[in-house]
Amino acid sequence: MTDINYNGVTLAYIGDAVIELAIREMLITSGITDTGRLSAAAQKFVCAGAQSDAVELILPVLTPEEEAAYKLGRNHHISGKPKHASVSQYSRATGFEAVFGYLHLTGNSDRIHTLIEIAYASKRAEMKDKI
């Protein structure tokens, strides 16, 4: 990976914030104005289970550097058991977040938006049907 010397958990830490912001921006453009509904909708996108599912959609299009970031996050040892996800879902979600942390730290905001669109297009369509 180019000039990024962070471990997978550190990449995931910043990636979590990047994803959260991207999802919030996407949701406010969907027409939802109630903050309670916005928060509930965001949770459906950013939980470990949803991120684990979303990673399947972006894996085929990741660059070698992005895939390396994913593996750094995914392969990080987890101490304890996640509350609302299986260990494998949690690991995959951590890898997903690490990709977005890596992209943020390398200044690649266009790629962030592209991967968010790929990862969440179907979930976004489902949400629009419910508005």
N, C-alpha and C positions, 0 to 999 in steps of 0.2 A: 504494500500500500504506500502511496506517495506521501512521504514526510509526516505521517501520522503515527505516533509512537504510543498510543494509548491502548490499554487493555480493553477487552470486549465489554466489560461491565461499565467502564467509563464511557465508551462510545454509546452504549445503551442508555446510560443516564442522560446524556444530552439528547440522544435520539428520541427518548420518551417525550421530552419537552417539544421537540421539533414536530413530532407526530401530533401531539395534543393541539398545538397551535394550528397546524394544517387542517385538522379535523374541525376545530372550532371555526376557522375561516370558511370551510366548506359548508358547515351547518348554518351559519348566519346568512349565507347567500341562498339557502334553500327556502327561506320564507318563514322559518320558525323565529318568533320574537320573544317568547316566554323563556326566561333563563332556566327555569326548572325543567322544561321540555328539552332545552338545548343541552343541559347537563346529562339528562337521562339518555338522550340520543348519542351524545359523545361517548358515554360509557360503553355503548354497544359496539363502538368502533375501536376503542382503545384497550379493551380487556384482553387478557392473554389468549383466550380462546379465539377471539376475532383476529388478533394479530397472527396467531398460529395458522389460521385459515388463509389469511391474506398473503402470508409469505409464500405459499404455494403458487400464487398468481404472479409474483415477481421473480421467483427463482430462475425461470427460463430466460429472463431478459437482463439479469445482472451481469455487469462487467466482471472481469477477474478480480479487480480491486474491491468491488462491492461484495462479491462472494467471499473474499477473504475476511472482510469486516463481519459479514453474517456468521461465518464459522467461528470467528473470535468470540462473538457474543453467545452463540449457540453452545459452544463447547466449554464455556465457563462453568466451573463447579458450583452447584447450588447447595448451600447449607440449609437444611430444613426442608419442609414440604410446603409448596405454594398452597394458599387457602382456596382459591377458586379455579384452579386449573391443574391438569396433570403435570408431572415433571417434564414430560416431553413437550407439552404445549408451552409451558413456561420457558423452556430452553429455546424453542423456536421463536417465541415472542421476543426474547432477549436478543436473539440474532437479528430479528426484524428491526428492532430499535437500534441496534448497533449500525446497521446499514445507513439509517437516517442520521445518526450521530456522525458517522464518517462523512457523509455527503455535506452535512452542515459545516463541519470543520474544514472541509476542502473548498467551501464556498460554492457548491454546486446546487443552487436553489432551483434551477430549471429541472434538474434530474429529480430532486425531491418531489416536485409537483407532478412530474410524469409518473413516478413510481406510486405516489399516493393515488393518482387516478386509476392506474392499473389495479392496484391492490383493493380499492374500495368501490369500483364502478358499479358492481352488482348490488352491493349493500346500499349504495347511494340511491340507486334506482328503486329498490324496495322501500326506502324511506320516503322518496318522493310520492310513491303510490299511496302512502298512508297520510300524507299532509292534506 
